[in-house]
Amino acid sequence: MNSCPLLLTGALCLALSASSASAALTVLHSWSMGDEENGVPGQTAAATLVDTVGNLDLSLTGTPVYETLGGGTGVKFNNQNSAHNVLATEYYSGTGDVGVTNTAQWGIEAIVRIDVLPSPNQELGVLEIGGGQDGILLETFGGGAWAIHRSNVAITNGANPVAVGQTQHLAAVRDAAGWQLWVDGVQVTSFGTAAYDPAPGIRLGAGSVGSGDFRAFNGVISEARVFEYTGGFNINETLYAVPEPSTASGLILAAGCLLMGRGRRSLASRNPGHASGMEG
């Protein structure tokens, strides 16, 4: 076997890593929902979800299963309906602190798919950091619109409809003025609130924004991250906008970087039909 392409790939990958080290966005925690755990579609998800960047592994409640999402693997949560919200019987959780150092410049993001539109007043929680008065939750609200909810303080209203059956990228981004909601690369709404340090606690696939096992998720989540940034926020540094290689050399580079733990799939590769309609 000729090792030169692999050596070249390694050198190029290290060069890319060096350039990305100076980027404005720094990932604090990342959960790939089956990639690290070698998940097999149809099988029950692993009891422990590995944080591939930080040290906040999450523990499983219930028996969700792995499902293919585009070119990757996700976890399909099938929580129970209730009259108002959705009872959380399947989700990942942990008690750790995400360790945000700049409370005015951080955010959370996820890649998801919902196959059935939520009923009016149902809130489907994707990712919650903290709880009580000091949490933030990415969710649906008001019968199928994406929203962000600061625990019992403020919520965005009817921001952007769920694209049923399509892979979507969501991000809740904190800046000096408050919270911004980004859906598929576009900022769709925001609300003002003072900066605050998120309380300990993480739930993926559910979120109470207070107390109780409510606002659970029905659908597939394939990746989730917590990040900080410096300067102006750039959506093109998130999971939304990672380019897919288009040439043979690009494929070799991507494969080498993935082997070295320095690559990831683009949103376009997970949902080719939807990618052409996204704005960036």
N, C-alpha and C positions, 0 to 999 in steps of 0.2 A: 504493500500500500504506500502510495506517495504521500508523505507527511507534509509536503510543502503547502498545499492548499489549507490544511488545518492550521499550520503555523502562521500562515498569512492571515487566516481568519482570526486567530487569536490576537495577532498584533493589531488588526483593524478593530476588533472588538474592544481591546484595551484602549485604543485611541478614542473610540466613541465614548467609552466610560469616562475617560479623562475629560472630554469635552462636556459630557452631561453633568460632571461633578460641579461645574461652575454655573449650572442652570439655576433659575430662581426657585424652582420647586424641589423640596426635599421630602421624600416619603418616610413617614415615621413607622407605619404599620401596613402590612399587606396580607390579605387572605385570598387565595386563588381558588377556593371552593372545589377541591378535587384534584387539581394538577399536582400539588406537592404530595397528596395522599394517594396518588395513582388510582383515582376513583374510576369505577367501571359503571357505565350507564345501566340503570335498573337495579343496582345493588344499593343497600343501605349506606348512607354517608358515614364517614369515619367518626368515631366518638370524640376525637380531638382534631380541631382545625388549626393547622400550623400557621403562625405568623412568620412569613418568610423574610421580613425585614427587622422587626422589633422582637420583643419577648412576650407578647400577649397572645398565647395560644388560647383558643376558645373551646368550651365543652358543649356537647350536644345534648339537647332535650328532644325526645321523640325519635321518630324513625323516617326522616326524609330520605329521598333516594337521589342518586346521581342521574343527570340527564345531559345529553349532548346539547350544546348551545353554539351553533355555528361550527367553528373549527376547534372548540374547546369543550371543557366539562363544567357543569354547574350543579348546584343543589336545588332540587325541586321541593319547595315547601308546600304542604297541603294542609293548611290549618282550618279549623272549624269556624263556620259562620255563627254569628250571634246577631241579636236584633240591631245592635248599633255598630259595634266594631267586629273584629274577628278574634276569637279566642286563640291565644298562643299555645299550641301544643307541640310545635316543631320549630326549633330555632337554636342558634349557637349563642353562647353568652360567656362573659368573664367579668371579674371584679376589678381588673387593673385600671391604672390611670394611663391615658394615652400620652401624657408628658408633653403637652403643648408648651413651648417656651415663649412664643409671641401670641398672646390671646387676640390680637387684632389682625393676624394674618395666618389663617389656617383653614382647613376644610376637610370634607369627607366626600367620597365618590363611590359609585357602584355601577356595574353593568348588569342589567336585569331584563326579564321578559315576563309580562303578565298575559295570560291567555283568556281570562274571563274578566270583563269590566266590573269593578267593584260596585256594589249597590249604593244608593244615596246614603250619605252619612257614614259609610264604612271607611275606616282608615287602615290602609295596609302598610305596616312599617317595614322599611327595607333595612336601614342601619341607624342605630341609636348610640350616641356617645353620651354618657352621663345619665342623670335622671333628676327627679325632683324639680327644683327651680333652675338647675344648672346643666340641663341636657340639650341636645339638638337631635332632631329626628328627620330623616328623609322618608317621605311617605306619600300615599295618595290621600286625597281629601275631597269631599263633596261629590261623590259619585263618579270618580275617575279622572281627577286632575292631580298632577304632581304638585307636591307642596313641601315646604320645610316648616318645622314646628319647634319653636323654642319652648321648653317645658312650661306649660300653663301660663305663658307670658304673651307670646305672639305667634301668629301663623300666617303664611301666605295664603291668598285666596284665589282659587280657580286658575292657577298659573298656566298650566299647559296640559292638554289632555293626554291620557295614557294611549300609546299606540299599541292596541291589542294585538298580540301575537308577534310583535316585532321586538328585536333587541334594542334597548335604549341605554344611553349613558346619562347618569344623573350626578350632579355635584351640588353640595351646599358649601358655599365659600364665604368666609368671614373677612371683611375688610374694616377699615377704620369707622365706617358709617353704620355697618350692620351686616345682615346676611343677604347673599345673592343666591338665587336658584338658577342653575344651568341645566338645560335639557338638550341632549344631542348637539352640544357645541354652541348653544345660544343662551344668553342670559334672558330669562323670561319674566323674572320679577325679583323684588327685594323688599326688605323691611328694616327699619332702623332699630338698633338696640345697642346699649353700651357693651364694651368688651368684657368678657368674663372667662374665668378658668373653668373648663368643663369638669364636672364631678367625675369620680371614678365610676367605672362600669361600662360595658359594651354589650349590645345585643344585635345580632345579625339575623334578620328574618323576623324581627319583632321589635316593638318599642312602646313603652308605656307613657312616655313624657309625664311621669308622675309615679303612680304605683299601680300594681296589678298586671296580669298577663293578658293585655289587650293589644290591639293594633298589630296583629300578626300578618305575615306576608303569605299570599297565595300566588305562586309563580316560581320562576327560576332566577337565582342569583349566581353569577359566575365569577365575579371579582369584586372586592371592596378594599378601599384604602383610606388611611388618614394621612394628611400631608400638611406641611408648612410651606410658606413661600416668602420671598423677599421682593421688593419692588412692586410693580403692578402684576396682578394675577394674569396668567396666560393659559387659556384653556388648552392650547396646543401642547402643554407639558403634562397633561393628564392622560388617563386611559382612553379618553375619547379620540385622540388625534395621533396615535402611533402609526406611522406609515407601514404599509405592507410591501415587502420587496417585490419588484416586478421583473427582475432579470435573474439569470442563473447564478451570477456572482452574488446578487443580493440574497438569493435563497441560501447559498452556502454560508454567507455571512450571518444571516438570521439563524440558521441551524447551529452554527458555532457559538453564537452569542447565547442562544437558549441553553446549549449544553453547559456553558459557563455561568448560567444563571443571570444573564444580563439582557434578556430580551423578553418580549411578550407579544401576544397576538393583537391585531388591531380590531376595533369595533367593526370595521368593514368586513373583515374575514369572518366574523361571527354572524353577520346578517347582510349578505351582499345586496339583497333586494332593497333594504332600507337605506343602505349607505349612500346611494345616489341622491336620496332626498334630503340628506342632512346638510345643514349649513355649517360653515366653519369660519 
